[in-house]
């Protein structure tokens, strides 16, 4: 039988984590939209989503992309932030989606609060925590490189705090089965 004393703490942490994952998804979606709207560089050619490229230019662009290797081809280029921003936003979005899904799975465990529902909630929360820690690593690298705007700083802070609160939530649901 599960220990009922950890249930309120797990519920609070679960709701807090869900809200923080939603904030990360919102800011990450904004950053991704900004990057898609801005375009990216391939060699000496600037590709913009609203620009119409004729067939001849498209073939030339593909040929230059093959010749100039991956040094100038960056599909993870973000006009805001620094060199780590693209990786950070991408992994934060993945961690946000998996984390929000794990919170929904955790709601089922909170509702039933028994040993049969705990493995699914713990597994989902562990995967979400691992992805959040990966995004936190890119957030730390982005902080080290400097030059970023206020929204990215907010997203970095939420990611770092969320990696700790998700670990506390994991401890709360695992601690509920202690004899």
Phi and psi in degrees as a GROMACS rama.xvg file:
@    title "Ramachandran Plot"
@    xaxis  label "Phi"
@    yaxis  label "Psi"
@TYPE xy
-78.637  146.487  UNK-2
-77.0848  121.318  UNK-3
-74.1809  -14.4854  UNK-4
-70.43  -23.1506  UNK-5
-88.9578  -9.02751  UNK-6
-61.5309  -46.231  UNK-7
-63.2602  -38.905  UNK-8
-66.3625  -42.378  UNK-9
-64.9123  -38.4835  UNK-10
-64.5845  -45.6658  UNK-11
-60.9575  -47.195  UNK-12
-64.8088  -37.2183  UNK-13
-63.853  -45.7614  UNK-14
-67.9189  -38.8852  UNK-15
-62.4282  -45.8503  UNK-16
-62.6602  -41.3481  UNK-17
-61.7003  -44.5582  UNK-18
-62.4241  -40.3359  UNK-19
-69.1112  -37.9205  UNK-20
-63.89  -37.5014  UNK-21
-65.2796  -39.4627  UNK-22
-63.9935  -43.604  UNK-23
-61.6131  -41.8519  UNK-24
-63.8505  -38.8  UNK-25
-65.009  -49.3203  UNK-26
-68.9508  -39.8358  UNK-27
-64.3286  -38.4611  UNK-28
-64.3376  -39.4845  UNK-29
-61.6862  -45.3712  UNK-30
-64.9371  -40.0065  UNK-31
-65.7958  -40.8596  UNK-32
-62.4907  -41.9335  UNK-33
-62.0355  -41.2434  UNK-34
-68.7526  -39.6114  UNK-35
-68.1821  -40.5398  UNK-36
-67.2866  -30.8638  UNK-37
-78.9898  -33.4998  UNK-38
95.1014  -174.37  UNK-39
-150.401  164.899  UNK-40
-98.6085  137.438  UNK-41
-129.035  110.083  UNK-42
59.4192  -122.896  UNK-43
-100.912  3.47029  UNK-44
-101.58  132.243  UNK-45
-97.2586  123.769  UNK-46
-103.736  120.63  UNK-47
-120.91  137.756  UNK-48
-57.9825  -30.0748  UNK-49
-89.5846  -8.30438  UNK-50
-81.4397  138.308  UNK-51
-92.8454  125.442  UNK-52
-109.334  126.576  UNK-53
-76.3127  166.675  UNK-54
-59.3666  -41.9205  UNK-55
-62.6472  -45.6246  UNK-56
-64.3778  -35.381  UNK-57
-65.0811  -41.9263  UNK-58
-66.1554  -41.3626  UNK-59
-61.9656  -41.1661  UNK-60
-63.0698  -43.0156  UNK-61
-65.3857  -38.4769  UNK-62
-67.2615  -43.5761  UNK-63
-64.5042  -36.1672  UNK-64
-64.3656  -36.8163  UNK-65
-70.536  -39.0832  UNK-66
-71.7726  -43.9748  UNK-67
-85.2533  18.4572  UNK-68
50.1941  -153.534  UNK-69
-99.2169  7.65462  UNK-70
-68.9693  -31.2058  UNK-71
-110.137  -8.12645  UNK-72
-90.0424  113.941  UNK-73
-138.253  95.8378  UNK-74
-73.2078  -6.3045  UNK-75
-107.774  26.2684  UNK-76
-76.4715  129.907  UNK-77
-120.623  129.742  UNK-78
-70.5973  -14.1444  UNK-79
-107.409  146.96  UNK-80
87.0007  -151.505  UNK-81
-127.775  -160.344  UNK-82
-66.1724  -25.6421  UNK-83
-88.8094  -7.47759  UNK-84
-61.4905  -43.4335  UNK-85
-60.559  -46.3708  UNK-86
-66.1578  -41.8091  UNK-87
-62.0326  -48.1038  UNK-88
-64.4431  -42.8052  UNK-89
-61.1138  -49.7261  UNK-90
-72.6228  -29.4267  UNK-91
-68.2222  -37.4263  UNK-92
-65.1284  -42.9137  UNK-93
-63.174  -45.6965  UNK-94
-63.7524  -35.6403  UNK-95
-65.5644  -42.8836  UNK-96
-67.4535  -46.4726  UNK-97
-66.6277  -37.8496  UNK-98
-66.106  -41.9371  UNK-99
-64.9023  -39.1066  UNK-100
-65.9186  -37.4073  UNK-101
-68.4092  -31.0665  UNK-102
-67.5397  -36.9242  UNK-103
-66.1471  -39.496  UNK-104
-66.0095  -36.9847  UNK-105
-66.5565  -28.984  UNK-106
-61.6006  -36.323  UNK-107
-64.5405  -39.5401  UNK-108
-68.0279  -40.898  UNK-109
-62.5102  -40.2175  UNK-110
-64.7234  -47.0955  UNK-111
-88.6446  -37.5612  UNK-112
48.5794  59.951  UNK-113
-137.435  174.236  UNK-114
-69.6918  -21.9094  UNK-115
-76.5996  -29.8137  UNK-116
-91.7598  -13.2108  UNK-117
-67.8831  -41.1211  UNK-118
-60.1817  -39.9643  UNK-119
-65.7094  -44.0256  UNK-120
-66.4797  -40.4286  UNK-121
-68.0296  -39.003  UNK-122
-66.0666  -47.276  UNK-123
-62.3482  -41.3388  UNK-124
-67.8047  -34.4494  UNK-125
-67.9482  -42.3453  UNK-126
-64.8432  -42.6873  UNK-127
-63.3275  -39.6852  UNK-128
-65.5653  -41.1233  UNK-129
-62.369  -43.2603  UNK-130
-67.9722  -34.5603  UNK-131
-67.6773  -38.2999  UNK-132
-66.7555  -37.1102  UNK-133
-62.6922  -45.2215  UNK-134
-63.9408  -35.2034  UNK-135
-63.8535  -36.7398  UNK-136
-61.2705  -43.0183  UNK-137
-68.628  -31.4994  UNK-138
-65.1634  -41.5217  UNK-139
-64.4504  -38.5368  UNK-140
-66.2007  -39.0744  UNK-141
-65.5288  -37.5522  UNK-142
-64.381  -40.4505  UNK-143
-64.2271  -38.8186  UNK-144
-77.274  -17.2405  UNK-145
66.6339  -168.944  UNK-146
53.6536  81.8933  UNK-147
-151.622  162.114  UNK-148
-92.3291  179.646  UNK-149
-67.3046  -35.6752  UNK-150
-66.3873  -39.6159  UNK-151
-67.7523  -36.2071  UNK-152
-63.4011  -38.8331  UNK-153
-63.3662  -44.1213  UNK-154
-64.7697  -38.0966  UNK-155
-61.8287  -46.0606  UNK-156
-62.563  -44.3454  UNK-157
-62.476  -39.548  UNK-158
-66.1178  -42.1031  UNK-159
-66.944  -44.851  UNK-160
-65.6068  -39.3391  UNK-161
-65.8659  -32.7197  UNK-162
-65.0943  -32.3721  UNK-163
-77.5846  -43.3199  UNK-164
-70.3058  -30.7828  UNK-165
-68.1611  -36.4127  UNK-166
-66.8084  -39.101  UNK-167
-63.9047  -38.8115  UNK-168
-63.4369  -41.3464  UNK-169
-60.7177  -42.6176  UNK-170
-64.0647  -35.5307  UNK-171
-68.0164  -41.9392  UNK-172
-78.5216  -27.3328  UNK-173
-76.4988  -33.0232  UNK-174
-71.1242  -16.3295  UNK-175
-71.8895  -19.1456  UNK-176
-99.5455  3.85041  UNK-177
-66.9181  140.249  UNK-178
